[in-house]
């Protein structure tokens, strides 16, 4: 089964544009977050794991080392020879511009790296960073900003301790668009006190702003988080597998074909995952979403 038969996936989009497989390689560049260091808050979002990090997570290897390790794994598994450096961990625009430039350019210096994907928050976007990223784009590199929103509802954002509002996200989108840098927005399904209707409304609000990419995540509970305490005391109930499949399919159907899905699920390692355990099985979820779309006889953009 192939999800790309029903969804405009990032992998297939890259294949069409580059004529060969291009894969993201995730990087931990040692950033923190204003919601962890005391600027906005401490401890991060309620679903953020604050304790069970390996020593390498706190003192990660050099970017070139991480890329070399990731390249070796993906080359064996997929045969890919070109890569996008994905600055993933925490807030990857949250530093002075000279430091950011050094990190980004360490990755871009590798001949098989065709661009950057930079994960960040709506309240950590500045003109200096956008000018820098735009300069790479003008040199011919692939550049994406991955903007963590999770929900468009301020009550939810406050409940999960995000430390920003939907208005912050709207402002960030508008300034990024002024630099013509494509945006991939992250949305989480299954947030506390949110239903299918909330997920669909957040999707619609994001699409109306004109983003080019989306990532969907099922909310999973991991050790050493506020959410884990809420789950243990019955304040949070984990998302049902079939509910996620159907909500994800509903969202895909309502997404224009021009929008690229960078991801339709997320996983966690079993040594930290508490619930739902199906979040450990990436292909079970991907195949499940595809099966729902197949059974419905539908695809991305079918309901607009």
C-alpha positions, 0 to 999 in steps of 0.5 A: 500500500502507498499513502502517496496514492491518496496524499500529497506527501513530502517524499513524493513532492521531493521526488518529483522536483529533484528526480530522486529520493531526498530525505530529511535528516533530523538534527539536535543542535543543542537549542533550548526554548523560551518555554523552558529557560524561564523567558516564557516559562519553565518545564515546557509544554505539558507533553514535553519530556523534561527529564529522560534525555540521554547525555548526547541529547544535552551535549549533542555531537557535531552537526556533521557527525549527526548527518553522517550517522543519519546518512549511513542509515538512510542510504542503506534503507532507501538508497537516498543520496541527497538530504535536507538537514532538519533542525528538529529539537526544541526551538531552532531559531532561538539564538543570536544570528551569528550562532545560527549562521554557523550551525546552518552553514555547517550543515549546508557545507556538505555536498549532499545536503540540498537544504534546511528545514528549521523547526521553531515557535511562532514567538521566535521569528525575527527579520534577521533569521528570515533574511538569513534563511531567505539568503540560502533560498536565493542560493538555490537551497531548499528551505522550510520553516516548521512552525509548531502551532498544535492548536488554533484554540487559545484555551487549549494552548494555555492548558498545554502551557504552550506560552504563545497564542494563535494571534502569535502564530498568525503574525509569524505566518504573515512575516514569514510569507513576506520573505516567500519562505514556505511554512510547514505547520504542526498540528496535534490531534487528541489534545486535552478537551479537544474533539474532531471538530477542534482538529478540523477547525484548526486545520481550516484556520491554518489553511486559510492563512496559506501555508504550504505544508502540514504535519499531523501528530497524534498526542502521545504520553511520555514519561516525566511530563505533566501530561503523564501525571494528568493521564495517571490521575484520570485527567487525560484519556489517550486517543483511540487508534481508530479515532485518530485514523478517521480524524486524520483522514477527515483532515486530509480530505479537507486539505487542498492538493497544493498543500504538502503533508510532511507527516501524518503521524509521529512516534515515540520510543517504547522506553519512554512511551506510556500511552497510546502504545500504537504510537510506537508503530509508525507503519501501522498508523500510516497503513491505517490512514491509507486504508481508511481513505481507500475504504472511503474511496476518497483522497486529499482535497476531496472535501473542500 
